[in-house]
Amino acid sequence: MRWAQRPADSEKTYGYRRAGVLAAFTNAVLLVILALWLGWESIARLRAPVDVIESWMIGTSLAALAVNGGITLALVRGRNDLNLRSILVHNFGDALSNVAIIIGAIVIGITGWRWLDPVLGLAIGLLVLWSSIGILRDSAHILLEGRPKEMGIEEVARAILKVDGVMEVHDVHIWSLGGGEIAMSCHARVPDMHLDKCESLLSGIKAMLAKEFSIGHVTVQLERAGLPAQSGYVMPEPAKR
């Protein structure tokens, strides 16, 4: 977490925000591997059940459950952070496994159903796998500079077209820097105007994007209207007001 909060420098010009995303991706990969291993071991135990010592299972699981509870209370406020979310999922999987072990140990002690232990392990593995795939997908999307899912390219471009002086928008790119920071770049065509007016127009675009879309890092290349388009993505002119 501290590494992700380090400021930008001459090498990491956007800062270290994606360090948390990279950690979440790595953690999710490990969770997927763990879930597959749990499934493999559970199937093996279903084929060849083994004896278990119920008292050891209950004692160890209670101690681990107390640790899981402390970790959850410490991290629950940061559940919107992708890295912390991956840790919470990992911790939640551990807690569920401990609860399942306690219940399984009690039931096995009463009924002698040795097959219950691998069945619970298989269920926990499937749950962890399902949760981890979501984190793996979200973190990979950010690392590949995907568009934030809560906004659309055309929606943002049309909002820029409503700024007085903007006649056309193209080459729109929006991506997440991690840690809730969003960046955007685009080309905007404007009529011939003085540099002071260009700066005022740029300020208006940036203020609008920050207010309506929470985009904090904006780069706009202004082009003189009437030049031939060099991009396949050219927004239409806004409706006349």
C-alpha positions in Angstrom: 0.0 0.0 0.0 2.8 2.5 0.9 4.6 1.6 -2.4 1.4 2.4 -4.4 1.2 5.9 -2.6 4.7 6.9 -3.7 4.7 10.1 -5.8 5.7 10.2 -9.5 9.4 10.5 -10.3 11.5 10.7 -13.4 11.1 7.0 -14.2 7.5 6.3 -13.0 6.0 9.5 -14.4 2.5 8.4 -13.5 3.5 7.3 -10.0 3.2 3.9 -8.5 -0.6 3.6 -8.3 -0.6 0.4 -10.3 1.6 -1.4 -7.8 -1.6 -2.2 -5.9 -3.3 -3.5 -9.1 -0.2 -5.6 -9.9 -0.3 -7.1 -6.4 -4.0 -7.8 -6.7 -3.4 -9.6 -10.1 -0.6 -11.7 -8.5 -2.7 -12.5 -5.5 -5.6 -13.5 -7.7 -3.4 -15.8 -9.8 -2.2 -17.5 -6.6 -5.8 -17.9 -5.4 -6.7 -19.6 -8.6 -3.8 -22.0 -8.2 -4.8 -22.6 -4.6 -8.5 -23.3 -5.6 -7.4 -25.7 -8.3 -5.1 -27.5 -5.8 -8.0 -27.7 -3.3 -10.2 -29.3 -5.9 -7.5 -31.8 -6.9 -6.9 -32.8 -3.3 -10.6 -33.0 -2.5 -11.2 -35.3 -5.5 -8.3 -37.5 -4.4 -9.7 -37.8 -0.9 -13.2 -38.6 -2.2 -11.6 -41.5 -4.1 -9.6 -42.6 -1.1 -11.0 -41.2 2.2 -8.5 -40.7 5.1 -9.0 -40.6 8.9 -9.0 -37.2 10.5 -8.5 -36.1 14.1 -11.5 -34.0 15.0 -10.0 -32.2 18.0 -7.0 -31.0 16.1 -9.2 -29.8 13.2 -11.4 -27.8 15.6 -8.5 -26.3 17.6 -6.5 -25.2 14.7 -9.5 -23.8 12.8 -10.6 -21.7 15.8 -7.2 -20.1 16.1 -7.0 -19.4 12.4 -10.6 -18.0 12.5 -9.6 -15.5 15.1 -6.7 -14.3 12.9 -9.1 -14.0 9.9 -11.5 -11.9 11.9 -8.7 -9.5 12.9 -7.5 -9.1 9.3 -11.1 -8.5 8.1 -11.8 -5.8 10.6 -8.5 -4.1 9.7 -9.1 -4.1 6.0 -12.9 -3.9 5.5 -12.8 0.0 5.1 -10.6 -0.4 2.0 -12.9 -2.9 0.2 -13.2 -0.7 -2.8 -9.4 -0.9 -3.4 -8.7 -3.7 -5.8 -5.6 -4.9 -3.9 -7.4 -4.9 -0.6 -10.3 -6.6 -2.2 -8.1 -9.4 -3.3 -6.7 -9.7 0.2 -10.2 -9.7 1.7 -11.3 -12.4 -0.8 -8.3 -14.5 0.2 -9.0 -13.9 3.9 -12.7 -14.7 3.4 -11.8 -18.0 1.7 -9.6 -18.9 4.6 -12.3 -18.0 7.1 -14.9 -20.1 5.2 -12.6 -23.0 5.1 -12.0 -22.8 8.8 -15.8 -22.6 9.5 -16.3 -25.6 7.2 -13.5 -27.5 8.9 -15.1 -26.9 12.3 -18.6 -28.0 11.1 -17.1 -30.9 9.2 -15.1 -32.1 12.2 -18.2 -32.0 14.5 -20.3 -33.9 11.9 -17.6 -36.4 11.2 -17.2 -37.0 14.9 -20.9 -37.7 15.3 -21.6 -39.6 12.1 -18.2 -41.0 10.9 -18.8 -39.6 7.4 -15.2 -39.2 6.3 -16.4 -38.1 2.8 -17.7 -34.9 4.2 -14.2 -33.3 4.6 -13.3 -33.5 0.9 -16.8 -32.4 -0.2 -16.4 -29.2 1.9 -12.9 -28.6 0.6 -14.2 -28.9 -3.0 -17.0 -26.4 -2.3 -14.6 -23.9 -0.7 -12.2 -24.3 -3.7 -15.1 -23.5 -6.1 -16.1 -20.4 -4.1 -12.5 -19.1 -4.0 -12.1 -19.8 -7.7 -15.3 -17.8 -8.6 -14.2 -14.8 -6.4 -10.6 -14.8 -7.7 -11.6 -14.8 -11.4 -13.5 -11.6 -10.9 -10.4 -9.9 -9.3 -8.2 -11.4 -12.0 -10.4 -10.0 -14.7 -10.7 -6.5 -13.2 -6.9 -6.2 -12.4 -6.0 -7.4 -15.9 -8.4 -4.8 -17.4 -6.6 -2.0 -15.6 -3.1 -3.3 -16.4 -4.0 -3.5 -20.1 -5.2 0.2 -19.9 -8.8 -0.7 -20.5 -11.6 1.9 -20.3 -13.2 2.3 -16.9 -16.4 0.3 -17.0 -18.5 3.1 -15.5 -18.1 5.4 -18.5 -18.3 5.2 -22.3 -16.1 6.7 -24.9 -19.0 8.3 -26.9 -20.6 9.6 -23.7 -17.4 11.5 -22.8 -16.8 12.7 -26.3 -20.3 14.1 -26.7 -19.9 15.9 -23.3 -16.7 17.6 -24.7 -18.6 18.6 -27.8 -21.0 20.7 -25.6 -18.1 22.9 -24.5 -18.3 26.2 -26.4 -15.7 26.3 -29.2 -15.3 22.5 -29.7 -16.4 21.5 -33.2 -15.2 17.9 -33.4 -13.5 15.3 -31.1 -11.6 12.2 -32.1 -8.8 9.8 -31.0 -10.4 9.6 -27.6 -8.6 7.3 -25.1 -9.6 6.8 -21.5 -7.8 4.5 -19.0 -7.3 3.9 -15.3 -4.0 4.7 -13.5 -5.1 2.6 -10.5 -6.2 3.8 -7.1 -9.3 5.5 -8.5 -7.3 7.8 -10.8 -8.5 8.1 -14.4 -6.6 9.6 -17.3 -7.8 10.7 -20.8 -6.3 12.0 -24.0 -8.1 13.2 -27.2 -7.9 15.5 -30.2 -10.3 18.4 -30.4 -10.9 20.6 -33.5 -11.6 24.3 -32.9 -11.9 27.4 -35.1 -9.0 29.8 -35.4 -8.6 31.6 -32.1 -6.1 33.5 -30.0 -3.9 31.5 -27.6 -5.7 33.0 -24.6 -9.0 31.7 -25.9 -7.4 28.2 -26.4 -6.2 28.1 -22.8 -9.7 29.2 -21.6 -11.3 26.4 -23.8 -8.8 23.8 -22.4 -9.6 24.9 -18.8 -13.3 24.5 -19.6 -12.8 21.0 -21.0 -10.7 19.9 -18.0 -13.1 21.4 -15.5 -16.1 19.7 -17.1 -14.4 16.3 -17.3 -13.3 16.5 -13.6 -16.8 17.5 -12.5 -18.9 15.1 -14.6 -16.6 12.1 -15.0 -14.0 12.5 -12.2 -11.2 12.4 -14.8 -8.2 14.1 -13.2 -5.5 13.7 -15.8 -6.5 15.2 -19.1 -4.4 15.8 -22.3 -6.1 17.5 -25.2 -4.5 18.2 -28.5 -6.2 21.2 -30.2 -6.4 21.1 -34.0 -7.7 23.8 -36.5 -11.1 22.9 -37.8 -11.3 22.1 -41.5 -8.2 19.9 -41.6 -8.8 16.4 -43.1 -9.5 13.7 -40.5 -6.7 11.2 -39.8 -8.6 9.0 -37.4 -11.4 6.5 -38.0 -13.1 7.7 -34.9 -14.6 11.1 -35.5 -17.5 12.4 -33.4 -20.4 14.1 -35.2 -21.1 17.8 -34.6 -23.3 18.4 -31.5 -27.0 19.2 -32.0 -27.7 22.9 -32.6 -28.9 24.6 -29.5 
